[in-house]
Amino acid sequence: MIHDSSYWKNALRKHAEMLSGKLEQRIWRDSSFAKVEQSVMMSCYIVRKLAEAKKIADAKFQKPLAMRSFRATGETVDFLNSHKIDALYQLKDGTDVTKPLSYVANQLIHSFVFVPIFEVSGKIHGIAFNSDRSKGKELYMLELGKLIEAFAACADSYISKASYFRLEDGELKVILEDDL
């Protein structure tokens, strides 16, 4: 259980700042790819832990994120071909979808496919991803800037109001709000 969330939020803020700096990078080495993936994974873990510990507002953890979804072609997705997203997913027939940060974080924590998407200029634009459970159904593409904004909002979330009540089964329900 997290008692003092400031350490976790400071780490999350540092990850968001590092990722934000990567948005302007044009030369990419293997170590740069690894740093982006590590920062995204750690940020998702931190956000999930903060939410479970009731240290960020519910609205921040459930923030809707707009992204694209691409259906699988039906080919088996495995460790040998997971990087061949153009052959495994119908990239020309994407649909707009909205998923909460909580869902996106879980998909990224359990990601099977994690592929950076670049602009023609060489700058990173977003991340294509799915989880071990969704790899045979669809692939998501999320703009990295939107994910960074969601991480930063969680890092700046300080609870100003909490409402507690019991459900009929005795389970404690907590609704958390912040001033942002």
C-alpha positions as CSV (number, residue, x, y, z in Angstrom):
1,M,0.0,0.0,0.0
2,I,1.3,3.5,-0.9
3,H,1.1,5.8,2.1
4,D,3.1,8.8,0.8
5,S,2.2,9.2,-2.8
6,S,4.6,12.1,-3.5
7,Y,7.5,9.8,-4.3
8,W,5.4,7.9,-6.8
9,K,3.9,11.0,-8.3
10,N,7.4,12.6,-8.6
11,A,8.6,9.5,-10.5
12,L,5.6,9.6,-12.7
13,R,6.2,13.3,-13.5
14,K,9.8,12.5,-14.4
15,H,8.7,9.7,-16.8
16,A,6.2,12.1,-18.4
17,E,8.8,14.8,-18.8
18,M,11.3,12.3,-20.3
19,L,8.6,11.0,-22.7
20,S,7.7,14.6,-23.6
21,G,11.3,15.2,-24.6
22,K,11.2,12.2,-26.9
23,L,8.5,13.8,-29.0
24,E,11.1,16.1,-30.6
25,Q,13.8,13.4,-31.1
26,R,14.6,12.6,-34.7
27,I,17.5,10.1,-34.3
28,W,16.6,6.8,-32.7
29,R,18.9,4.2,-31.4
30,D,17.9,0.9,-29.7
31,S,18.5,2.5,-26.3
32,S,16.0,5.2,-27.1
33,F,13.3,2.7,-28.0
34,A,14.0,0.9,-24.7
35,K,13.8,4.1,-22.7
36,V,10.4,4.9,-24.2
37,E,9.1,1.4,-23.6
38,Q,10.4,1.4,-20.0
39,S,9.0,4.8,-19.2
40,V,5.6,3.9,-20.6
41,M,5.5,0.6,-18.7
42,M,6.6,2.1,-15.4
43,S,4.2,5.0,-15.8
44,C,1.3,2.6,-16.4
45,Y,2.3,0.6,-13.3
46,I,2.6,3.8,-11.2
47,V,-0.8,5.1,-12.3
48,R,-2.4,1.7,-11.6
49,K,-0.8,1.5,-8.1
50,L,-1.8,5.1,-7.3
51,A,-5.4,4.4,-8.3
52,E,-5.5,1.1,-6.3
53,A,-4.1,3.0,-3.2
54,K,-6.8,5.7,-3.7
55,K,-4.1,8.4,-4.2
56,I,-5.5,9.9,-7.5
57,A,-9.0,11.0,-8.5
58,D,-11.2,8.5,-10.1
59,A,-11.7,10.8,-13.1
60,K,-8.0,10.8,-13.8
61,F,-7.8,7.0,-13.8
62,Q,-10.9,6.7,-15.9
63,K,-10.0,9.6,-18.3
64,P,-11.2,8.7,-21.8
65,L,-8.4,8.4,-24.4
66,A,-9.2,8.6,-28.1
67,M,-7.3,6.2,-30.2
68,R,-7.5,4.0,-33.3
69,S,-8.4,0.3,-33.4
70,F,-7.4,-2.1,-36.2
71,R,-8.9,-5.5,-36.5
72,A,-6.7,-8.6,-36.8
73,T,-6.4,-10.3,-40.1
74,G,-6.8,-13.7,-38.6
75,E,-3.1,-14.7,-38.9
76,T,-1.7,-16.1,-35.7
77,V,0.2,-13.5,-33.7
78,D,3.3,-14.9,-31.9
79,F,6.8,-13.9,-30.7
80,L,8.2,-14.6,-34.1
81,N,6.0,-12.2,-36.1
82,S,4.5,-9.7,-33.6
83,H,6.6,-6.8,-35.1
84,K,4.9,-7.4,-38.5
85,I,1.8,-5.3,-37.7
86,D,1.1,-4.5,-41.3
87,A,0.5,-8.2,-42.1
88,L,-1.3,-9.0,-38.8
89,Y,-3.8,-6.1,-38.6
90,Q,-6.0,-4.3,-41.1
91,L,-4.1,-1.0,-40.8
92,K,-6.1,0.7,-43.7
93,D,-9.5,0.0,-42.0
94,G,-9.0,1.6,-38.5
95,T,-11.9,2.9,-36.4
96,D,-11.9,5.6,-33.8
97,V,-12.4,4.3,-30.3
98,T,-12.3,5.7,-26.8
99,K,-11.0,3.7,-23.8
100,P,-10.3,4.8,-20.3
101,L,-6.7,5.3,-19.0
102,S,-7.3,2.3,-16.7
103,Y,-7.9,0.0,-19.7
104,V,-5.0,1.5,-21.7
105,A,-2.7,1.1,-18.7
106,N,-3.6,-2.6,-18.4
107,Q,-3.2,-3.2,-22.1
108,L,0.3,-1.7,-22.0
109,I,1.4,-3.4,-18.8
110,H,0.4,-6.8,-20.4
111,S,1.4,-5.7,-23.9
112,F,2.3,-8.3,-26.5
113,V,2.8,-5.9,-29.3
114,F,4.5,-2.6,-28.5
115,V,5.6,-0.7,-31.6
116,P,6.5,3.0,-31.8
117,I,4.9,4.8,-34.7
118,F,6.8,7.6,-36.4
119,E,6.0,10.6,-38.5
120,V,7.8,11.1,-41.8
121,S,10.0,13.6,-40.1
122,G,11.4,10.9,-37.8
123,K,9.6,12.1,-34.7
124,I,7.7,9.6,-32.7
125,H,3.9,10.0,-33.1
126,G,2.4,7.2,-31.1
127,I,2.4,3.6,-29.9
128,A,0.8,0.6,-31.5
129,F,0.0,-2.0,-28.9
130,N,-2.2,-4.7,-27.6
131,S,-2.1,-7.3,-24.8
132,D,-1.5,-11.0,-24.7
133,R,-5.3,-11.4,-24.5
134,S,-6.3,-9.0,-27.3
135,K,-3.5,-9.7,-29.8
136,G,-5.7,-12.0,-31.9
137,K,-8.5,-9.5,-32.0
138,E,-7.2,-6.0,-32.5
139,L,-4.3,-3.5,-32.3
140,Y,-4.6,0.0,-30.8
141,M,-2.7,3.1,-31.9
142,L,-2.5,5.9,-29.3
143,E,-0.8,9.3,-29.8
144,L,2.1,9.5,-27.3
145,G,1.2,13.1,-26.5
146,K,-2.2,12.1,-25.2
147,L,-0.7,9.4,-23.0
148,I,1.8,11.8,-21.6
149,E,-1.0,14.3,-20.8
150,A,-2.8,11.6,-18.9
151,F,0.3,10.6,-17.0
152,A,1.0,14.3,-16.1
153,A,-2.6,14.8,-14.9
154,C,-2.3,11.7,-12.6
155,A,1.0,13.1,-11.2
156,D,-0.7,16.4,-10.4
157,S,-3.8,14.8,-8.9
158,Y,-4.2,15.5,-5.2
159,I,-7.4,14.3,-3.5
160,S,-9.6,17.2,-2.2
161,K,-12.8,15.2,-1.6
162,A,-13.6,11.6,-0.7
163,S,-17.0,10.1,-0.4
164,Y,-17.3,6.7,1.3
165,F,-20.4,4.4,1.4
166,R,-21.1,0.7,1.7
167,L,-22.7,-1.4,-1.0
168,E,-25.4,-3.9,-0.2
169,D,-22.9,-6.7,-0.1
170,G,-20.8,-4.8,2.5
171,E,-18.1,-3.7,0.1
172,L,-16.7,-0.2,0.8
173,K,-17.1,2.1,-2.2
174,V,-14.9,5.2,-2.4
175,I,-15.3,8.1,-4.8
176,L,-12.3,10.4,-5.0
177,E,-12.1,13.9,-6.5
178,D,-9.5,16.5,-7.0
179,D,-9.6,20.2,-7.7
180,L,-8.1,20.0,-11.2
